[in-house]
């Protein structure tokens, strides 16, 4: 591939990435406290996209491969930090400090300046400097991975405690963002370590251009559904339900239990268990008790947790709907009974009934999709 064709591909890539950056910049986000970090992450991505788009406008040839490798490592280091920061903000909006990211940016900038100085004034040490930079870059990727896995595990535990739900499917898109960015980062290290022709570099440009378009779409989708994470992040140490005034209850334990029995019966009658993305604190407050009181009630009365009890109600409701609704679209059933994720509903249904929702429908003689 000749240099002019390679340069035109870089310009086309820059135009596409710049368009994605503008799209992200135009997205409107809520102004509440919980969204501030997400908004900051959005602007760091915009800056990252614009920087990458600008870097594609510089024309280099095969005789400047070492310079291309150096630029690849420097840009890759910034990108790795920004993507790690963004993914961490998405799963834990209030647990990310700007100071740490600023310190890493300063370190990367200083290292980039040192590499540029070595290549300009001590070119005989350029290869050794590049090797050291690649090693440092790989160490950075490992550090980001360890930190993200730790934050993701903590966030998962907090989300499950807040919603009493399986949240694996909610974290899946953000995990894809982080680990796909990690793969692109590793690919950048490989391209920086080996001699690259314009053809090889153009292949890399095509890969990361498509990837950045996908990232833009994923981030916008996250913003549509991001309140799920923000609400859990904003939960205080002492639950809102515990500090909020509860509904009046009889003073005796037996009277309080009777009142809760009636409240739960009414909640079940109006199929409150089919609501999704509602915190257990909010449900407890609706029933006139605290989260702790609700947990104690289910443990002492039903010898189970509220989460398990509600899950069984949802699955029993799914069975009832299948039996009583001819022509029911099984593909939509999970949403009707309070599941956000179809595969999770499918697995839980099989655990309870020993058959898939489709097989259950066929067994009971209802019309299929």
C-alpha positions in Angstrom: 0.0 0.0 0.0 1.4 3.4 -1.0 1.8 6.2 1.4 -0.9 8.4 -0.1 -3.5 5.6 0.1 -2.5 5.0 3.8 -2.8 8.7 4.5 -6.2 8.9 3.0 -7.4 6.0 5.2 -6.1 7.8 8.2 -7.9 10.9 7.2 -11.1 8.9 6.7 -10.7 7.3 10.1 -10.1 10.7 11.7 -13.4 12.0 10.2 -15.4 9.0 11.5 -13.9 9.2 15.0 -14.4 13.0 15.1 -18.1 12.5 14.1 -18.5 10.0 17.0 -16.9 12.6 19.3 -19.4 15.3 18.3 -22.3 12.9 18.8 -21.1 12.1 22.3 -20.6 15.8 23.0 -24.3 16.5 22.0 -25.8 13.9 24.3 -27.7 15.5 27.2 -27.3 14.0 30.7 -29.1 14.7 34.0 -27.5 17.3 36.2 -27.9 15.4 39.5 -24.9 14.7 41.7 -24.8 11.0 40.8 -24.3 11.9 37.1 -21.5 14.3 37.5 -18.7 11.7 37.2 -20.5 10.1 34.3 -20.6 13.5 32.6 -16.9 14.0 33.3 -16.2 10.5 31.8 -18.2 11.5 28.7 -16.0 14.6 28.2 -12.8 12.6 28.7 -13.9 10.3 26.0 -14.8 13.2 23.7 -11.3 14.6 24.3 -9.8 11.2 23.7 -11.7 10.8 20.5 -10.7 14.2 19.2 -7.0 13.6 20.1 -7.0 10.4 18.2 -8.8 11.9 15.3 -6.2 14.7 15.2 -3.3 12.2 15.3 -4.5 10.6 12.1 -3.9 13.8 10.2 -0.1 13.5 10.4 1.6 12.0 7.4 4.4 9.5 8.1 6.3 7.0 6.0 8.0 3.7 6.4 11.3 5.4 7.3 9.7 6.8 10.5 8.5 3.5 12.0 10.2 4.1 15.3 8.5 7.4 15.6 5.2 5.8 14.8 5.8 3.2 17.5 6.6 5.8 20.0 3.4 7.8 19.2 1.4 4.6 19.3 2.6 3.8 22.8 2.0 7.3 24.1 -1.5 7.6 22.6 -2.2 4.0 23.8 -1.2 5.0 27.3 -3.6 7.9 27.4 -6.3 5.8 25.8 -5.8 3.0 28.3 -6.2 5.4 31.2 -9.2 7.1 29.8 -11.1 3.9 29.0 -10.2 2.4 32.4 -11.5 5.6 34.0 -14.7 5.6 32.0 -15.5 1.9 32.7 -14.8 2.5 36.4 -17.0 5.5 36.5 -19.8 3.6 34.9 -19.9 0.8 37.5 -19.0 3.0 40.5 -20.0 6.7 39.7 -19.1 8.1 43.1 -16.0 6.0 43.9 -13.5 7.5 41.3 -11.0 10.2 42.2 -9.8 12.6 39.6 -6.5 13.1 41.5 -5.3 9.6 40.7 -6.1 10.0 37.0 -4.4 13.4 36.9 -1.2 11.9 38.5 -1.1 9.1 35.9 -1.6 11.6 33.0 1.3 13.7 34.4 3.5 10.6 34.5 2.6 9.5 31.0 3.3 13.1 29.7 6.6 13.2 31.4 7.6 9.8 30.0 6.5 10.8 26.5 8.6 14.0 26.8 11.6 11.9 27.9 11.2 9.5 25.0 11.0 12.4 22.5 14.1 14.0 23.9 16.0 10.7 23.7 15.0 10.1 20.1 15.9 13.7 19.2 19.2 14.0 21.0 20.3 10.5 21.8 19.0 8.4 18.9 21.4 5.6 19.6 19.3 4.8 22.7 16.0 5.1 20.9 15.5 1.3 20.6 16.2 0.7 24.3 13.9 3.7 25.3 11.1 2.3 23.1 11.5 -1.2 24.7 11.3 0.4 28.2 8.2 2.3 27.2 6.5 -0.8 25.9 7.2 -2.6 29.1 5.9 0.3 31.2 2.8 0.4 29.0 2.1 -3.3 29.5 2.5 -2.8 33.3 0.0 0.0 33.1 -2.5 -2.3 31.3 -2.1 -4.9 34.1 -2.5 -2.3 36.8 -5.7 -0.9 35.2 -7.1 -4.5 34.9 -6.4 -5.3 38.5 -8.0 -2.1 39.7 -11.1 -2.5 37.5 -11.7 -6.1 38.6 -11.6 -4.9 42.2 -14.0 -2.0 41.6 -16.3 -4.1 39.5 -16.6 -6.8 42.2 -17.4 -4.2 44.8 -19.9 -2.5 42.6 -21.6 -5.8 41.8 -22.0 -6.6 45.5 -23.4 -3.1 46.2 -25.9 -3.3 43.3 -27.1 -6.7 44.3 -27.5 -5.5 47.9 -29.4 -2.5 46.7 -31.8 -4.2 44.3 -31.8 -7.8 45.7 -31.5 -8.8 42.0 -29.0 -10.6 39.8 -27.1 -7.7 38.1 -24.6 -9.7 36.0 -26.4 -8.7 32.8 -26.3 -5.0 33.8 -22.5 -5.1 34.2 -21.9 -7.1 31.0 -21.9 -4.1 28.6 -19.4 -2.1 30.8 -17.2 -5.2 31.1 -17.3 -5.6 27.3 -16.1 -2.0 27.1 -13.2 -2.4 29.4 -12.0 -5.8 28.2 -12.4 -4.9 24.5 -10.4 -1.7 25.2 -7.8 -3.9 26.9 -7.6 -6.0 23.7 -7.1 -2.9 21.6 -4.4 -1.8 24.0 -2.6 -5.1 23.7 -2.8 -4.9 19.9 -1.3 -1.4 20.1 1.6 -2.8 22.1 2.1 -5.5 19.5 2.1 -3.1 16.6 4.5 -0.8 18.5 6.9 -3.7 19.2 7.2 -5.0 15.7 8.3 -3.2 12.5 5.2 -1.8 10.9 4.6 -1.2 7.2 1.9 1.2 6.1 -0.3 -1.8 5.3 0.0 -3.1 8.8 -0.7 0.2 10.3 -3.7 0.7 8.0 -5.2 -2.6 9.3 -4.8 -1.3 12.8 -6.4 2.0 11.9 -9.4 0.2 10.4 -9.8 -2.0 13.5 -9.7 0.8 16.0 -11.9 3.0 13.9 -14.7 0.4 13.9 -14.0 -0.1 17.6 -14.4 3.5 18.4 -17.7 3.7 16.6 -18.9 0.7 18.7 -17.7 2.4 21.9 -19.7 5.6 21.0 -22.9 3.5 20.5 -22.3 1.6 23.7 -21.7 4.7 25.8 -24.9 6.3 24.5 -26.8 3.2 25.4 -25.3 3.3 28.8 -26.5 6.9 29.3 -30.0 5.7 28.5 -29.9 3.1 31.2 -27.3 4.5 33.5 -29.7 5.6 36.3 -29.7 2.0 37.4 -26.1 2.4 38.6 -26.5 6.0 39.8 -29.3 5.2 42.2 -27.3 2.5 43.9 -24.2 4.7 44.1 -26.2 7.5 45.8 -27.5 5.2 48.5 -26.2 6.5 51.9 -24.5 4.4 54.5 -27.7 4.4 56.5 -30.5 3.5 54.2 -33.1 6.1 53.3 -35.8 3.7 54.4 -34.4 3.4 57.8 -34.2 7.2 58.3 -37.5 8.0 56.7 -40.7 8.0 58.7 -42.4 4.7 58.4 -46.2 4.3 58.2 -48.0 4.0 61.6 -47.9 0.5 62.9 -49.3 -1.1 66.1 -47.0 -0.9 69.1 -47.1 -4.7 69.7 -45.0 -7.1 67.7 -48.0 -9.2 66.8 -49.8 -6.1 65.6 -46.8 -5.0 63.6 -46.6 -8.4 62.0 -50.3 -8.4 61.1 -50.0 -5.0 59.5 -47.0 -6.2 57.5 -48.9 -9.3 56.5 -51.7 -7.2 55.1 -49.3 -4.8 53.3 -47.5 -7.7 51.7 -50.7 -9.3 50.6 -51.9 -6.1 49.0 -48.5 -5.7 47.3 -48.7 -9.2 45.9 -52.3 -8.6 44.8 -51.3 -5.6 42.7 -48.3 -7.7 41.4 -45.7 -5.4 42.8 -43.1 -8.2 42.4 -43.2 -7.7 38.6 -41.6 -4.2 39.0 -37.9 -4.1 38.1 -35.1 -1.7 39.0 -36.8 -0.9 42.3 -34.6 -0.9 45.4 -35.5 -3.1 48.4 -35.3 0.1 50.5 -38.1 1.6 48.4 -40.2 -1.5 48.6 -39.8 -1.7 52.3 -40.8 1.9 52.7 -43.8 1.3 50.6 -44.8 -1.6 52.9 -44.3 0.7 56.0 -41.1 -0.9 57.4 -37.4 -0.6 57.1 -35.2 -2.8 55.0 -33.8 -4.5 58.1 -37.4 -5.2 59.4 -38.4 -6.6 56.0 -35.4 -8.9 56.0 -36.1 -10.1 59.5 -39.7 -10.7 58.7 -39.0 -13.0 55.8 -36.3 -14.8 57.7 -38.5 -15.5 60.7 -41.8 -16.1 58.8 -40.8 -17.8 55.6 -37.2 -18.9 56.5 -35.9 -17.4 53.3 -34.8 -14.0 51.9 -37.0 -11.4 50.2 -35.0 -11.8 47.1 -35.6 -15.6 46.9 -39.3 -15.2 47.7 -39.8 -12.5 45.1 -37.9 -14.6 42.5 -40.3 -17.5 43.1 -43.3 -15.3 42.7 -42.1 -14.0 39.4 -41.5 -17.5 38.1 -44.9 -18.7 39.3 -46.4 -15.7 37.6 -44.6 -16.7 34.4 -46.1 -20.2 34.6 -49.5 -18.9 35.2 -49.3 -16.5 32.2 -48.1 -19.4 30.0 -51.0 -21.6 31.1 -53.7 -19.0 30.9 -52.6 -16.9 27.9 -52.9 -18.8 24.5 -50.6 -17.3 21.9 -48.3 -15.7 24.5 -45.0 -14.6 23.1 -42.4 -16.4 25.3 -39.7 -14.0 24.0 -41.5 -11.1 25.9 -42.4 -13.1 29.0 -39.3 -12.1 31.1 -40.3 -8.4 30.9 -43.9 -9.2 31.9 -42.8 -10.8 35.2 -40.0 -8.4 36.2 -36.8 -9.8 34.6 -34.5 -7.4 32.7 -32.5 -10.1 31.2 -34.0 -12.9 29.1 -31.2 -15.4 29.6 -31.3 -15.0 33.4 -35.1 -15.6 33.3 -34.6 -18.6 31.1 -32.0 -20.2 33.5 -34.1 -19.5 36.6 -37.2 -20.9 34.9 -35.4 -24.1 34.0 -34.1 -24.5 37.6 -37.6 -24.3 39.0 -39.6 -26.3 36.4 -37.0 -28.5 34.8 -37.9 -27.3 31.3 -37.6 -24.2 29.2 -40.4 -21.6 29.0 -41.0 -22.8 25.4 -41.2 -26.4 26.4 -43.5 -25.6 29.3 -45.8 -23.7 26.9 -45.9 -26.7 24.5 -46.6 -29.1 27.3 -49.6 -27.1 28.5 -51.1 -26.9 25.0 -50.8 -23.2 24.4 -50.2 -21.7 21.0 -46.5 -21.0 20.3 -44.8 -17.8 19.0 
